[in-house]
Structures are given as structure tokens and as C-alpha cells.
Amino acid sequence: MLGLRRLVVLVLFAVCVTSAALFWLLGQRGADTRHVMSPPPRAGAELEMLSSGMTTAVNVTRNPDAGWVVRAAGQTGIPERALRAYVAAAETVDAAAPGCGIGWNTVAALGFVETAHGTYGGGSLTAAGQVSRPVVGPALDGAGFAAIADTDEGALDGDARWDRAVGPMQFIPSTWQLVAQDGNGDGTADPFNIDDAALSAATYLCARGRDLTTAEGWTAAIYAYNQSDAYIQQVRDQATKYATMTGEITVR
């Protein structure tokens, strides 16, 4: 009897482990192209909250007008240099994949949640969009995080044993290798540069034909970035807050 119980426990354990591994792989495959943009505002610059039983946020797109960036930075507290990168990233991806419809405010919300727009740990963004100090996350060694062995010999994160998320948008090296974009046109894709990181993030969100104008598409995109319901809610709230603070939408 004891042997049978032990066998059942082992079988259940194996099923759980296999399911978890498959779930993680599907999440990675669905997310291995990070961040993209949003559709143009509806008439009157007023957008309704999408609600079909899923968590979502409104998406707002616009041209990166310098005057607006200055005003919006003052209204939201987003550093001008970061906001310019978010707006440009959304506009660029929207032009390349108009069916995605990602908004600058969604990209900005990710930047806020991940590293407070590159200022985490007392850092800041230079005029060229570089972080003033390396932004490197904790080792993904399985202790409270997923276990992801080193994939780049420590080239980006300085850790030759475990991968760590890097830069203002917190890409793990293996994902960066797949989705890296040159957002500032200098010929190099650098995860520590806000232009490159924001464009890569926007591209990742719109991957696999996602439509971020729908609740399902928006939720799937953010979930691909981080498999956490609490994270999705935090990004949704911040994205909506930014759109509301700038007067782009009226939430009713």
C-alpha cells in the first residue's frame, strides 16, 4: 500500500513538473520577440476601457512631437529622454505592424514597472539614452525566480553561470539575442540604451501577430513579458494612468 502511494505521488509530481515545463516553454516561445505598439486614438482623443472579462489597458499612439513630449513628461513624471524613446518605439512598430496597435503608454508602463525608466538604483539616462550605471537584475538561479543557466558567457550581464535581466526594459540575454533592435540607428543594438531597448520591447509585445487593441491580445502580450497576474494588473493600471494624466483619454 505504501509502495502504491509512493508511486502515485511520484507520478503526480512528474505530471506537474512536465506541465510546468511545457507551460514555461510555451510562454517563452510566445514571448521571445518583445514589445510593440498601439492603434491611433479614436475620434475626439477619447478611448473607452476595453473590458471583455480580461485585464487590459487603453493604447494611445502619436507622432513623437517634441512639444508634446516636454508637456507629457511634466504631467507624468517620465523622464523626457525615456518618453521620447517610448513614443518613437510605438510609432515605429505601428508602422511596421499596423495590426498590433500598441501605444506609447503601454511601453512606458513597462519601463516604469521594470526599472522606473532606467533610474532604478539611483541611475539616470544620458542625453544619448544610455543608462548612467549598469541595470542588472538578480541571478535567475531558481531561488525565487526561474532557473535560467547562462546563455551568453556573461557578455551582457557579467554572470557566466546564470542569466540576469539587463537594461532599462530588463531583457534576459537569450531573449535579447532574438529580438534586439537598433532604435537609435547607430548600427548597434544595446540593451542598456533606452532607444534600442524600447523598440525591442515594443517589437516583442507585437510578436506572433498579437492585436493589442483587444483585451485578449493586450493581456497575452504583457503576460509574455512576465507570467504574473499581479504584473499584468500593475502595467495595466500604469498605462491607463499615463494616458489619463496626459489627457489622451477619459476613463468612464
Helices and strands as residue ranges (DSSP letters): H 2-31, G 43-45, H 66-76, H 80-96, H 104-115, G 120-122, H 173-179, H 194-205, G 207-209, H 215-225, H 229-245
